[in-house]
Amino acid sequence: MFPAGIAILDVSDIQQRKAGMPRVRQINRLKWNDGSITQSTLPVTYQGKPSLITVDEGGAQNINGAVRFIDISNERAPTVASHIRLSIQTEQNLPVRRQDLADDSIFSHDAHYCDVDRRTNPTALACAYFNAGIRVFNIANPLKPHEIAYFNPPAQTGRNAELPGSDHAQAFALGSLPGISPATGSLGLKLADLMADWCSSPPRFVNGQLWVSCADNGFMVLKFTNGVYPIP
């Protein structure tokens, strides 16, 4: 959704196959100013209480978008209960982001899709980020989510021509760094340097593993270490 937020809709006419002129009615809408594009929503329940986990693909006000936990137990008055924002996404790290992405393309360090280990009383959330890899959070308490694991796919610098299926590898760089001999595309424009991958597909929890797919590295099966998952 643009601008960032969610809309709660009454689709009962559609569900009941109402004849004539079925309507979709807006019950309420919740917006926030520290994000620009809400990419996806994920419905979950905690102890029978319905919630939404939302993901902002873009940020605002010099910060990147967040992952938010929204209490929708009262569908007419949804509220943001908590949120997740990485250190690199904060305003104080804007100069670091700009330097980090100077030779890359359009996306910053924003999440694209997330998934939970289960929809009822979930304990873990895995999120795929542009330029920030795969991050896993303990969400057993949705009011206090915290990071427990991460995976940064290896850089594929200089391999643009070998990755025709990667939208990242074929994207044009928006900035430049001195001393780098850049790859160029068919239009003679500089291509993204591929120092970090675009992980834009939803991760999946499968038999204690994490299955992910990223633009430059493709499909990967990840295993957890140090006993961080499963969460008791």
C-alpha positions in Angstrom: 0.0 0.0 0.0 1.2 3.5 -0.8 1.4 5.5 1.4 2.5 3.0 4.0 -0.3 1.3 6.1 -3.0 -1.2 5.9 -6.7 -1.2 5.1 -9.2 -3.6 6.7 -12.0 -4.6 4.4 -15.3 -6.3 4.8 -15.5 -8.9 2.0 -18.6 -10.7 3.3 -20.6 -10.0 0.2 -18.0 -11.8 -1.9 -17.6 -14.7 0.5 -21.4 -15.2 0.6 -21.6 -15.0 -3.2 -24.1 -12.2 -2.8 -26.2 -11.6 -6.0 -26.7 -8.3 -7.6 -24.1 -5.7 -6.6 -21.7 -7.2 -4.1 -19.5 -4.6 -2.4 -16.2 -4.5 -0.6 -16.4 -2.1 2.3 -13.5 -0.5 4.2 -13.9 -1.0 7.9 -10.8 1.0 8.9 -7.4 2.1 7.8 -4.1 2.5 9.7 -1.3 4.6 8.3 2.2 5.5 9.5 4.7 8.1 8.4 8.0 6.3 8.8 7.5 4.1 5.8 6.5 4.7 2.2 5.4 1.3 0.7 3.8 -1.5 2.6 4.7 -4.6 0.6 2.9 -7.5 2.4 0.8 -8.6 5.3 0.9 -11.9 7.2 -2.0 -12.9 9.5 -1.2 -14.8 12.7 -2.8 -15.4 16.0 -1.4 -15.3 19.6 -3.5 -17.2 22.1 -6.5 -16.8 19.8 -5.9 -13.1 19.4 -5.5 -12.0 15.7 -2.6 -10.0 14.6 -0.9 -8.9 11.3 2.8 -8.8 10.6 3.4 -6.1 7.9 6.5 -5.4 5.9 7.5 -2.0 4.5 9.4 -2.2 1.2 10.4 1.5 1.4 11.2 4.0 4.1 10.6 7.7 4.8 12.2 10.5 6.8 15.7 9.2 6.3 15.0 5.8 7.7 14.2 2.5 6.1 10.8 0.8 6.4 10.0 -1.5 9.3 8.4 -4.9 10.0 5.4 -4.2 12.3 3.2 -6.2 14.6 -0.4 -4.9 14.4 -3.1 -5.9 16.9 -6.3 -6.4 14.9 -8.4 -7.9 17.7 -10.6 -4.9 17.3 -10.8 -4.6 13.5 -12.3 -1.1 13.9 -9.3 0.1 15.9 -6.1 -1.6 14.8 -2.9 -0.5 16.6 0.8 -1.1 16.1 2.0 -3.2 19.0 5.7 -3.3 18.1 8.1 -3.1 15.2 11.5 -4.4 14.0 14.1 -2.1 12.4 17.7 -3.1 11.8 20.5 -0.8 13.0 21.5 -0.1 9.4 17.9 1.1 8.7 18.0 3.9 11.3 18.4 7.6 10.6 21.8 7.9 12.3 23.1 5.3 9.8 21.9 7.1 6.7 25.5 8.1 5.8 26.6 4.5 6.1 23.7 3.4 3.9 24.5 5.9 1.2 28.2 4.9 1.1 27.3 1.2 1.1 24.8 1.6 -1.8 26.8 4.1 -3.8 27.5 1.6 -6.5 24.3 -0.4 -6.3 20.8 0.1 -7.7 17.4 1.3 -6.6 16.7 -0.6 -3.3 18.1 0.1 0.1 18.2 -2.2 3.1 14.5 -2.9 3.2 12.7 -6.2 3.8 10.5 -7.5 1.1 8.7 -10.6 2.4 8.7 -12.4 5.8 7.3 -15.7 7.0 6.6 -17.4 10.3 7.4 -21.0 11.5 3.6 -21.4 12.1 0.6 -19.2 11.9 -0.8 -20.1 15.3 1.4 -18.9 18.3 4.4 -18.4 16.0 7.9 -18.4 17.6 10.1 -17.3 14.8 9.9 -14.9 11.9 12.3 -15.0 8.9 12.6 -11.9 6.7 14.3 -11.5 3.3 16.0 -8.1 2.8 17.4 -6.2 -0.1 21.2 -5.8 0.6 20.8 -7.0 4.2 20.5 -10.8 3.7 18.2 -13.1 5.6 17.3 -12.2 9.2 15.5 -14.4 11.8 13.7 -13.1 14.8 12.3 -14.6 18.0 8.7 -13.4 18.0 7.3 -15.7 20.8 6.5 -12.5 22.5 5.3 -10.1 19.7 5.8 -7.1 22.0 9.5 -7.9 22.3 10.8 -9.3 19.0 14.6 -9.7 18.7 17.1 -11.0 16.2 18.5 -14.5 16.7 20.1 -15.4 13.4 21.3 -13.9 10.1 22.8 -15.0 6.8 24.5 -12.8 4.3 24.8 -14.4 0.8 28.2 -14.2 -0.8 28.9 -11.2 -3.1 28.9 -11.9 -6.8 30.9 -8.9 -7.8 31.9 -8.8 -11.4 29.6 -11.7 -12.4 26.8 -9.6 -13.9 27.1 -11.2 -17.3 26.9 -14.7 -15.8 23.6 -14.0 -14.1 21.1 -13.1 -16.8 18.2 -14.3 -14.6 19.0 -11.9 -11.8 17.1 -8.6 -11.9 19.8 -7.2 -9.6 22.7 -8.2 -11.8 21.0 -6.5 -14.8 20.0 -3.3 -12.8 21.8 0.0 -13.4 23.9 1.5 -10.6 22.6 4.8 -9.3 25.9 6.1 -7.9 29.6 5.5 -8.4 32.8 4.8 -6.4 36.2 5.9 -7.5 38.8 3.3 -8.5 36.3 0.7 -9.6 36.3 -0.6 -13.2 32.5 -1.0 -13.6 30.6 -3.6 -15.6 28.3 -2.1 -18.2 25.0 -3.1 -19.8 23.8 -3.1 -23.3 23.1 0.7 -23.1 26.6 1.4 -21.9 25.4 2.3 -18.4 27.1 1.1 -15.3 25.6 -2.0 -13.6 25.1 -2.7 -9.9 28.3 -3.9 -8.3 26.6 -7.0 -6.6 28.5 -6.4 -3.3 25.3 -7.5 -1.5 22.4 -9.7 -2.8 18.8 -8.9 -3.2 16.8 -11.4 -1.2 13.2 -10.7 -2.3 11.4 -14.0 -2.1 9.6 -15.3 1.0 11.7 -17.5 3.2 10.2 -20.9 4.3 10.7 -22.9 7.5 11.0 -26.5 6.3 11.8 -29.4 8.8 13.9 -27.2 11.0 15.7 -25.6 8.0 15.2 -22.3 6.2 14.7 -22.4 2.5 15.5 -19.1 0.8 16.0 -17.6 -2.7 18.0 -14.5 -3.6 18.5 -12.8 -7.0 22.2 -13.4 -7.4 22.8 -16.6 -5.4 19.6 -18.4 -6.3 18.0 -21.1 -4.1 19.7 -22.0 -0.8 19.0 -24.3 2.1 20.1 -22.8 5.4 20.6 -24.6 8.7 20.5 -23.0 12.1 23.5 -23.1 14.4 24.2 -22.5 18.1 20.8 -23.9 19.1 18.9 -20.7 18.3 16.1 -22.6 16.6 13.7 -24.3 17.3 12.6 -22.0 20.1 11.4 -23.8 23.2 
